[in-house]
Amino acid sequence: MTGTERLRIAVRYTFAFGQGHLSTFLSTLSILGLVLAISLLIIVLSVMNGFDKEMRERILALVPHITIYSDRPIVDWEQETELLKAHPEVEEVTPFAQFDALIMRGTDIETVRGIGLDSEQNGAFSPLLPYLDRQQAIDFRQQENGLILGAGVAQNLGVKVGERVNVVVPGAGRAGEIGPTRFKTVQLSAILRTGTELDQSVALVHLALASDLAGLRGEVSGFRITTQGLFDVQTTAWDLQRMLPAGFYSTNWMMTHGNLYSAIQLSRDLISILLFSIIAVAAFNVVSSLVLVVLDKQGNIAILRTLGATGADIALVFVLQGAMIGLVGVVLGSLVGALGSQAVPKLVSWLEQLLGMRFLNTDVYPVSFLPVDLLLRDVVTVGGVALAMCIIAAIYPARRAAKLSPALILSQDR
């Protein structure tokens, strides 16, 4: 039996084209199971990839990779800035002043983490520009007492751009001693909409104003550092501390957001294992389907054997049938999964509007939207594993078909 003949018989048993309804029905069930499992896994992986991407490209673009503080006033911070920039892993060093404050508008009060940045330093301000209105960003740079509030804080206060609010900073010195409470009336210049948890807590002002509110008298709280290697920040932080005089200490993003990143990775791995098991169940459903097809087609198998087909020929026919079931399921499942992953954000947005509620809120989740990042390697991996499972699953029914005795089958038919 030639390869073309084996393929033709396998196609006929799989799709039947109007004949062999049982084999067609069983093949269709197996294909639908694969399509459902593969498309579901691709959609879920795309969503988890989206969270991972937003964590790396959005949140970590706004959160410093390393933050260096000092237990004493940083007087010569310009000189120490140049010293830190000399490290080969350091991309940007930004001095900042930090304070905890209350934002008051009438009787409404919100707590914020105030951060003062030099708006003229591109490395400090440019990461914020994609999340600010262009004209509002220009206005902030021109206003000495300008304020940028996170969208969540502004919404809770009911304040709009151009309105004035009061900033209240509890009095506390650098060593923890009690001091006078500081008040400042500022104008809201812009609203920061990052779609992340930062919208619920951040308040940005100019570096000089933040230094005064923090009681630093023109000095800074420390340095926000961006590095080249995201996952080498602990080693880089130790190197930077050794370069500086005694009294400096550091934190990094893995201390503040590392648990979140690990949770995303762990969730992705666990969901992948779970859904791959579903694919395995769908793929090995091919076993039961092909066993029933073998029983249904045993008369045809006996006739083929009497016409000269060998046991290997019969086995290859059913292995090819399992491979075709797997191939069709993988192609359709990958297509449905790719299209579905792109439609999920719109579907979630539509449901939010329909139900009048938000499924994701930065009070609880790291982002306020459902991110999706479809990766070709995930589609290829899922499809390759599913196809391999289908071929392996077809081996047992193929061997069983090859061992059928034509004489016994034909005598039973009589």
Secondary structure, DSSP 8 states (H G I E B T S, - for coil): --HHHHHHHHHHHHH-TTS-HHHHHHHHHHHHHHHHHHHHHHHHHHHHHHHHHHIIIIIHHHS-SEEEEEEEEE-SHHHHHHHHHTSTTEEEEEEEEEEEEEEEETTEEEEEEEEEE-TT-HHHHGGGGGGS-HHHHHHHHH-TTEEEEEHHHHHHHT--TT-EEEEEE--B-TTS-B---EEEEEEEEEEE--SBGGGGTEEEEEHHHHHHHTT-TT-EEEEEEEES-GGGHHHHHHHHHHHS-TTEEEEEHHHHTHHHHHHHHHHHHHHHHHHHHHHHHHHHHHHHHHHHHHHHTHHHHHHHHHTT--HHHHHHHHHHHHHHHHHHHHHHHHHHHHHHHHHHHHHHHHHHHHHT--S--TTTSSBSS------HHHHHHHHHHHHHHHHHHTHHHHHHHHT--HHHHHHHH-
